[in-house]
Amino acid sequence: MCEGGAVNQDWEDRVTAAWASFDDYPQERAHEFRALIDALVAELPGGSPLGPFERACAWDSTGHSDKAVPLYREALALGLTGYKGRRARIQLSSSLRNVGQPEEGVKLLTPELDAPSDELDDAVRAALALCLSSLGRDREGLSLVLGALAPHLPRYQRSMANYARALADPEA
């Protein structure tokens, strides 16, 4: 079982291998990479949210946020959950920003700040910071980035966390 639909480990391994080969496809061969992903998606049962998710990732990674947005939405509407669901929300918000809809990206990612913590927490904050910056809310975005960075610093964690809070709420 995989989040969002039943697939076998062989399929997951082949998708992982396809993504590991992504850098072998320069921009002029991006269509070949998307075809590789499409062939894998064709093996999925109808209605699987993994299909539109993987296709969205392929379009997005090859520079076509406009084509990725509806596919991310479809994957989420079909019930993509868990880790891949969170990835889809992060990537959708980034794509929305790229197509001039950063406010929708902010609405999508803000609830993720309160989601159970995982390795994607910093990616949530980074993508949300970019959306906020696109809306002219740079202080809030910088606050998120500093807050995400602080725990990774060898020193000054407390100071940076305090600065991050002060940027978001100067009167605190």
N, C-alpha and C positions, 0 to 999 in steps of 0.2 A: 504494500500500500504506500502510496505517496500522497502528500497533502493535495487535496483537490481532486483526486481521482485515482482509480486503480491502474497501476502500471507495474511492469515487472522490473527487477533490478537490471536485467540486460538492457532494457530500453533506457533506464536512467543512466547506466554506464555509457551507452552510446551517445546520449545527449551531452554528458559531461565531456566525452572525448571530442565531440564536435566543437564544443565551446573552447576546449583546450587548443584546438587548431585554428581558432579565430584569427590570430595574428598571421596565419599563412595566407590570408585572403586580403590583399591590398584593395583599396577602394574600387579599382576598376574590375575586381572580381567579386565584389560584394554580393552580386546576384547569385553567384555560385554558392556562397555560404548560406544565403537565405533559402536556396533550393535544397541544400543539405538538411536544414532545419525543417523545411516543409515536408520532405520525405519522411523524416522521423515523426512529425506530427500526424501524417497520414496513417500511421500505424495505430493511433489512439482510438478508443471507442468514441462514437459521436457524443457530443455534449461534454467532453472532458475539458475542464478549464485549463488544463496544461497546454492544450493546443494553441489557443489564442495567446496564452502567456509566452510560450517559447517563440511564437511568430512575432509578437510585439517586441520581445528582447532582440530578435534578429534585425527587425526594421530599425529599432532604436539605436542599436550598436553600429549600424551601417549608415547612420546620419539621417534617418527619416522619422523624426518624432511625430510628424503629422500622421503617418500611417500606423505608428505604434499606439497612439492614444486610444482609438476605438477598440483595438485589440486588448489592451490592458483593461479597459472598461468591461469588455465582454468576459474576460477571464474572471474578474471580480464578481460580475453578475452571475456567472455560472457557479460560483461558490469557492473560488480559490481562497484558501485559508492558510493559517500557520505561517511558516517561514517564507514560503513562496508568495503568499498573499501579502505579507509585509513588504517583500521585495517589489511586488507589483505596485503597491501604493507609493513607495519611494520613487520608483522609476516613472510611474505615471505622473507624479507631481513634477518631476524634473522635465518630462516631455511637455507637460502643460505650460510650464514656464517657457520652454523653448518655442512654443507656438503662440506665445503672447497671452496666456491665461494663468499668470502666477497666483492670482487671488484664489482660484480653484485649487491650486497646489497647496496653498496655505490651509485651506479648509480640509483638504484630504489628509495632510500630515499632522496638523495640530493635535488630533486625538492620539496619534502615535507616541507623543511625548509621555503619555500616561499608560501606554501599553506595557505588558510585562517585558522586562529588560532582556535583551539578547545582543548578539554581536552586531546587529544592525542599528543599534541606538545612535552611534555617531553618524552613520549615513543618513538617518532620519534628520538629525540636527543640521547636517551639511546641506541637504537638499532643501530643507525648510528655510535655512539661512539664505540660500540663493533666491528662493521665491520671495522672501521678505525684502531682500535687497532690490529685486526687480520692481517692488512696490514702493521703493524709497524708504523702507524701514530698516536702514542699515544698522542702527544701534541694536535693534532686536536681533538681527541676524548675527552681528558680531558677538553679542552676548551668548547666543547658542553655540557658536563655534568655539569661543573661549571656554565655555562650560564643558563642551565635549573634549577639548584638548587638555584641560587642567589635570584630570586623573592620569594622563599619560606622561606628564612631565616628571623628571627625576627630582625636581625641587620646585618650590613656589606653587604647589597645588592649591593651598588654602588662599593665597593672595589672588591667583588667577580666578578661582571660583568666586571670590568676593568681588573682583572687578567685573566678572560676567554678570553677577546679580545687580551690581550698581548700574551697568549699562542698560539693563532691562527696566530697572526701577530706580532712577536717579535720586529719589527722595527716601529710599530705604536705608 
